[in-house]
Amino acid sequence: MSIEIPRSIDPSIHPLATGNYRIATPAIQELYDLVARCLRYRITGALIYGPSRIGKTRAIEYVRLLFARNYPKVTTYHAQCEHKPRHAEGPFFSNLLSAVGYPQPDTGGNPSKRMRLTAKIREAAARAGSGVVVLFCDEAQRLNENEYEWLRDVHDALDRQQIKLFTFLVGQQELLAQKTGLQIANKTQIVARLMVEEMAFYGVRNADDVATCLLGYDETTYP
């Protein structure tokens, strides 16, 4: 395989040089199909779990780019769940406000943050011309039961405003154990809203997976 860079392009800014590019893998295709299926059948939540350092965060970015092209009226967000020594409502909603692009996410009290979050999402959905919003929560194994309940509250608040929020919890294998624990504790209101579907994410496993990745280089032209 040879990649020819046109003379008019500075090689130092080429995506291969900067690392600013995304290549599809079979697992990323499965993730895209899962998200599309959930939207089609109105399944409002799913969890995607797998070992660290196998490309889950890059997969979220790839799927968001693909959705922007294939479903331009669907608003998508990527929230990075933070490690916190103490789980509190204020920092939780500040993090979500930052994810949806609110300029001052840390200001105001908790009720104000909740209202600003739903208002910001509602504005984005109206601007896109659709009542469908997708939220990816990365490193979601860091969330606890209270934070799942607060996230469920956001679902309910948006639903009352005719906005359907789909949440995809992406993280390590502990996510599956969290779902099991919630089911044992009869916390079905969380599972039924946020954890209906499951997907085990994986990296490149064999020669066929490598061939899929290399095909992305062969079929892509820059600029």
Buried (B, 14 or more C-beta within 10 A) or exposed (E): EEEEEEEEEEEEEBEEEEEEBBBBBBBBBBBBEBBBEBBEEEBBBBBBBBEEEBBBBEBBBBBBEBBEEEBEEBBBBBBBBEEBEEBEBEBBBBBBBBBBEBEEBEEBEBEEBBEBBBEBBBEBBEEBEBBBBBBBBBBBBBBEBEBBBBBBEBBEBBBEEEBBBBBBBBBBEEBBEBBEEBEEEEBEEBBEBBBBBBBEBBBBEEEEBEEBBEEEEEEEEEE
